[in-house]
Amino acid sequence: MTASPKPIVLLLGEVLQAPTEWNALSSLAELRQIKTGTREQFLSDCASGVYDGILAISRTYDSVELTGRFDRELVDRLPQSLKFISHNGAGYDQIDAEACADRGISVSNTPGAVDASTANTAIYLLLGALRRVHIPATALRAGQWRGSMGLGHDPEGKTLGILGMGGIGAAFALRAAPFDFHLQYHNRNPVQNPSCNPTHAKYVSFDELLQTSDVISIHLPLNDTTRGLIGRKEFASMKDGVVIVNTARGKIIDEEALVEALEQGKVFAAGLDVYEQEPQIHPGLMKNDNVVLMPHIGTATVETQRKMELLVIDNVRSALENGCLVTPVAETRNSKL
């Protein structure tokens, strides 16, 4: 009697920190991989049946360079056999989750695994922006000692507004609390579970957070509701001299409006790890010395990348063994598989 063929799992990109654990999946499935290519080639291969029979896709954040965004056009061309997509990242705006739900495809992300590293990055950017650290750091390397730096600000006694008290927002609040900030936050709804608001930050409305915060740190997912959430109107309602930190997604902020607010002095400084059109960065941000810039490296540590990859692998293993994902995203939790 011939044994049933193993299910097929397609890896888009590379597993760099947990290769042993990834390869161990070969006992359960046939593992295939794509490391080079274009969106046009991927769509053509889908149409010609190259990926027929694939049950699950594991995709890295950087694999968007190989396939483009998993938008409805691409999702509609994926093989009918595909039931699971395990995405390496907490944010999953690269994937049209509603299109996947319509196809009966369940999608997972990596919540929790990124919280500490992203929160650490936000603290670094916050302190750097309060001191406008780019100016003396650049001057020092140019042999000009402190250069034209002015005085910065201490965090003590300042009001810190956290937009989004999810896992990253809560981890950020824990790290910010020892600096003696007054902590407040805004979500769509107040956090009900005390463990999800460990610093007992005060819940305020969106408008109140904008109007009363000395520092605003963004920890929201990117979706239709949050895209362009912070624009000219919102900057106008903020305190003069506000500091902006964003480690979430660049498209949440209208960068043109941010540049204007920086040039007008409305915004004292900004600390940014994400950008509206990354990897392109608005020229007005590049030339403004009051902005601390980082190239989307909030989770770029050996430890965090390994945790993320292990969670991706756990999701693939669960799909193979149990027919479900460990951390499905909200839009596809009720997908009929």
C-alpha positions as MATLAB code, in Angstrom:
seq = 'MTASPKPIVLLLGEVLQAPTEWNALSSLAELRQIKTGTREQFLSDCASGVYDGILAISRTYDSVELTGRFDRELVDRLPQSLKFISHNGAGYDQIDAEACADRGISVSNTPGAVDASTANTAIYLLLGALRRVHIPATALRAGQWRGSMGLGHDPEGKTLGILGMGGIGAAFALRAAPFDFHLQYHNRNPVQNPSCNPTHAKYVSFDELLQTSDVISIHLPLNDTTRGLIGRKEFASMKDGVVIVNTARGKIIDEEALVEALEQGKVFAAGLDVYEQEPQIHPGLMKNDNVVLMPHIGTATVETQRKMELLVIDNVRSALENGCLVTPVAETRNSKL';
ca = [
       0.000    0.000    0.000;
       1.479    3.362   -1.051;
       1.872    5.900    1.733;
       0.017    9.185    1.336;
       2.317   11.991    0.119;
       3.372   14.529    2.686;
       1.687   17.949    2.668;
       3.766   20.726    1.119;
       4.961   23.848    2.919;
       6.426   26.755    0.927;
       8.936   29.082    2.597;
       9.162   32.586    1.140;
      12.514   34.007    2.238;
      14.944   32.467    4.700;
      14.938   31.155    8.252;
      18.211   32.451    9.686;
      18.019   32.049   13.470;
      16.096   28.771   13.820;
      17.149   26.624   10.829;
      17.335   23.393   12.841;
      13.770   23.786   14.057;
      12.587   24.671   10.555;
      14.281   21.655    8.977;
      12.703   19.421   11.621;
       9.362   20.102    9.933;
      10.551   17.856    7.104;
       9.340   14.905    9.172;
       5.811   16.229    8.688;
       5.901   17.926    5.301;
       7.785   18.425    2.071;
       9.597   21.739    2.472;
      10.075   24.011   -0.525;
      11.649   27.458   -0.624;
      11.799   30.605   -2.740;
      14.776   32.917   -2.151;
      14.754   34.914   -5.390;
      12.160   36.104   -7.859;
       9.630   38.785   -8.714;
       5.923   39.304   -8.212;
       5.325   38.720  -11.908;
       7.138   35.383  -11.754;
       5.283   34.310   -8.631;
       1.893   35.138  -10.129;
       2.839   33.339  -13.334;
       3.960   30.269  -11.412;
       0.703   30.264   -9.448;
      -1.267   30.401  -12.691;
       0.731   27.574  -14.258;
       0.267   25.254  -11.291;
       3.822   25.308   -9.934;
       2.500   25.641   -6.381;
      -0.517   23.363   -6.651;
      -0.788   21.094   -3.630;
       0.786   23.516   -1.167;
      -1.007   23.466    2.178;
       0.869   26.221    4.008;
       3.069   29.230    3.243;
       5.621   30.588    5.708;
       6.648   34.116    4.744;
       9.238   36.538    6.091;
       8.728   40.297    6.236;
      11.436   40.846    3.620;
       9.860   38.334    1.228;
       7.604   41.155    0.041;
      10.512   41.920   -2.285;
       9.958   38.523   -3.942;
       6.182   38.546   -4.286;
       4.930   42.011   -3.520;
       2.136   42.502   -1.049;
      -0.285   39.620   -0.503;
      -3.154   41.767   -1.782;
      -6.446   40.461   -3.151;
      -5.001   40.041   -6.639;
      -2.290   37.728   -5.354;
      -4.452   35.946   -2.785;
      -7.035   35.130   -5.448;
      -4.314   33.417   -7.515;
      -2.903   31.265   -4.724;
      -3.506   27.505   -5.170;
      -6.836   26.154   -3.969;
      -4.962   23.716   -1.740;
      -3.530   26.547    0.396;
      -5.151   26.799    3.826;
      -2.544   28.515    6.026;
      -0.178   31.506    5.872;
       2.277   31.913    8.748;
       3.644   35.462    8.657;
       6.837   36.483   10.452;
       5.857   39.788   12.018;
       3.429   41.243   14.530;
       2.101   43.712   11.983;
       0.537   41.976    9.005;
      -0.433   44.890    6.770;
       1.545   43.194    3.967;
      -1.324   40.681    3.805;
      -4.950   41.372    2.869;
      -6.369   39.285    5.706;
      -9.969   39.842    4.602;
      -9.148   38.483    1.143;
      -7.583   35.455    2.832;
     -10.697   34.969    4.978;
     -12.839   35.060    1.846;
     -10.695   32.255    0.439;
     -10.821   30.220    3.651;
      -7.126   30.809    4.310;
      -6.098   31.243    7.952;
      -3.290   33.734    8.663;
      -1.030   33.938   11.728;
       1.382   36.597   12.977;
       3.919   36.793   15.823;
       2.353   38.757   18.698;
       4.312   38.807   21.925;
       7.603   37.803   20.349;
       8.297   41.382   19.236;
       7.065   43.278   22.296;
      10.269   43.726   24.307;
      12.569   44.535   21.411;
      10.192   47.054   19.842;
       9.525   48.686   23.201;
      13.278   48.960   23.841;
      13.678   50.662   20.475;
      10.910   53.117   21.295;
      12.591   54.034   24.595;
      15.875   54.616   22.763;
      14.137   56.900   20.265;
      12.207   58.703   22.994;
      15.301   59.580   24.998;
      17.238   60.435   21.864;
      14.500   62.766   20.667;
      14.175   64.487   24.059;
      17.889   65.314   23.862;
      17.892   65.849   20.062;
      20.873   63.553   20.212;
      21.508   63.508   16.462;
      23.015   66.996   16.587;
      25.861   66.406   19.084;
      26.439   62.837   17.875;
      26.959   64.033   14.307;
      29.080   66.995   15.418;
      31.308   64.740   17.521;
      32.100   62.462   14.577;
      32.837   65.525   12.465;
      35.416   66.725   15.006;
      33.197   69.570   16.225;
      32.609   68.290   19.795;
      28.997   69.278   20.646;
      28.401   71.341   17.529;
      25.369   73.634   17.576;
      23.338   71.609   20.046;
      20.896   73.327   22.350;
      19.478   72.043   25.603;
      17.210   69.018   25.576;
      14.531   67.918   28.012;
      14.319   65.506   30.945;
      11.507   62.941   31.009;
      10.598   63.455   34.682;
       7.153   64.927   35.150;
       6.293   64.902   31.455;
       3.006   63.434   30.244;
       3.577   60.478   27.926;
       0.682   59.566   25.673;
       0.684   56.005   24.357;
      -1.410   55.424   21.255;
      -2.222   51.723   21.410;
      -1.977   49.730   24.651;
      -1.447   46.330   23.078;
       1.486   44.076   23.849;
       4.093   46.537   22.597;
       2.372   49.546   24.141;
       2.208   47.812   27.527;
       5.862   46.758   27.325;
       6.777   50.332   26.404;
       4.795   51.697   29.360;
       6.646   49.379   31.740;
       9.968   50.674   30.459;
       8.872   54.316   30.510;
       7.447   54.274   34.044;
      10.832   54.380   35.858;
      11.571   57.690   34.123;
       8.735   59.270   36.117;
       6.462   60.048   33.215;
       2.769   60.618   33.816;
       1.358   57.824   31.669;
      -1.857   57.963   29.674;
      -3.094   55.967   26.719;
      -5.786   55.669   24.100;
      -7.246   52.547   22.506;
     -10.518   52.077   20.696;
     -11.722   50.799   24.074;
     -10.208   50.912   27.572;
      -8.097   47.892   28.507;
     -10.213   45.591   30.698;
      -7.566   43.126   31.856;
      -5.310   44.806   34.470;
      -2.378   42.652   33.343;
      -2.585   44.351   29.935;
      -2.119   47.763   31.572;
       0.586   46.927   34.123;
       1.459   50.556   34.877;
      -2.178   51.572   35.468;
      -1.870   54.256   32.803;
      -4.867   56.566   32.593;
      -7.308   56.005   29.734;
      -8.134   59.190   27.799;
      -9.887   60.043   24.563;
      -7.885   60.427   21.367;
      -8.365   64.196   21.394;
      -7.350   64.526   25.035;
      -4.206   62.486   24.435;
      -3.206   64.753   21.554;
      -3.932   67.941   23.490;
      -2.274   67.059   26.802;
       0.740   64.867   26.014;
       4.311   66.170   26.042;
       5.450   63.025   24.257;
       3.313   60.827   21.973;
       4.460   57.305   21.155;
       2.609   55.303   18.501;
       1.994   51.568   18.931;
      -0.970   50.929   16.639;
      -1.450   48.396   13.845;
      -1.798   49.772   10.330;
      -5.292   49.353    8.927;
      -7.955   51.433    7.195;
      -8.786   53.163   10.490;
      -5.232   54.125   11.449;
      -3.812   54.961    8.010;
      -3.092   58.713    8.023;
      -4.401   59.006   11.584;
      -1.910   61.751   12.488;
      -2.030   64.664   10.044;
      -2.105   68.460   10.002;
      -5.271   68.710   12.073;
      -3.885   66.408   14.750;
      -0.512   68.157   14.916;
      -2.291   71.518   15.268;
      -4.137   70.236   18.353;
      -0.967   69.050   20.090;
       1.073   70.973   22.629;
       3.771   73.258   21.296;
       7.106   71.440   21.540;
       5.641   67.929   21.526;
       7.921   64.956   20.874;
       6.742   62.221   18.478;
       7.940   58.591   18.531;
       6.849   55.997   15.973;
       7.936   52.362   15.950;
       4.636   51.048   14.557;
       4.009   51.792   10.865;
       5.039   54.854    8.886;
       1.724   55.280    7.093;
      -0.009   56.096   10.382;
       1.607   59.558   10.178;
       1.279   61.997    7.284;
       5.011   62.649    6.847;
       4.481   65.899    4.959;
       2.482   67.206    7.912;
       5.176   65.980   10.324;
       7.905   67.763    8.365;
       5.884   70.982    8.431;
       5.300   70.659   12.186;
       9.024   70.103   12.773;
      10.007   73.074   10.624;
       7.483   75.307   12.404;
       8.711   74.206   15.837;
       5.356   72.703   16.743;
       7.157   69.381   17.118;
      10.355   69.725   19.150;
      11.819   66.452   17.890;
      10.858   63.039   16.557;
      12.233   59.527   16.886;
      11.304   57.302   13.950;
      11.942   53.671   13.045;
       9.251   53.463   10.334;
       8.335   55.573    7.314;
       5.436   56.281    5.024;
       7.161   55.036    1.868;
      10.023   53.003    3.282;
      12.756   52.364    2.356;
      12.391   55.874    0.907;
      12.422   58.570    3.586;
      10.932   62.040    3.188;
      13.782   64.479    2.347;
      12.448   66.871    4.972;
      13.068   64.262    7.650;
      16.522   63.413    6.326;
      17.713   67.008    6.485;
      16.135   67.882    9.835;
      18.646   67.524   12.660;
      15.861   67.302   15.228;
      14.853   63.847   14.029;
      16.418   60.594   15.224;
      16.164   58.123   12.341;
      16.497   54.342   12.342;
      15.882   51.992    9.359;
      13.006   49.843   10.717;
      15.165   47.764   13.035;
      12.874   47.561   16.033;
      13.062   43.760   16.090;
      16.570   43.425   14.662;
      18.187   41.394   17.427;
      19.353   37.797   17.359;
      17.134   36.892   20.292;
      13.958   38.495   18.980;
      14.390   37.179   15.439;
      14.784   33.681   16.855;
      11.662   34.055   18.997;
       9.732   35.241   15.952;
      10.960   32.412   13.752;
      10.145   29.830   16.417;
       6.598   31.146   16.681;
       6.231   31.004   12.901;
       7.453   27.394   13.007;
       5.045   26.591   15.844;
       2.201   27.905   13.697;
       3.245   25.787   10.726;
       3.626   22.707   12.921;
       0.182   23.266   14.432;
      -1.307   23.638   10.962;
       0.223   20.318    9.929;
      -0.586   18.408   13.105;
      -3.819   20.006   14.305;
      -5.305   21.772   11.288;
      -5.227   25.159   13.012;
      -2.826   27.987   13.815;
      -1.489   28.984   17.232;
      -1.776   32.756   16.775;
      -4.370   33.412   14.062;
      -5.132   37.043   13.258;
      -8.593   38.326   14.104;
      -9.821   38.569   10.514;
      -9.272   34.863    9.787;
     -10.033   33.190   13.138;
     -13.380   32.012   11.816;
     -12.172   31.030    8.351;
     -13.741   27.797    7.171;
     -10.816   25.529    6.372;
];
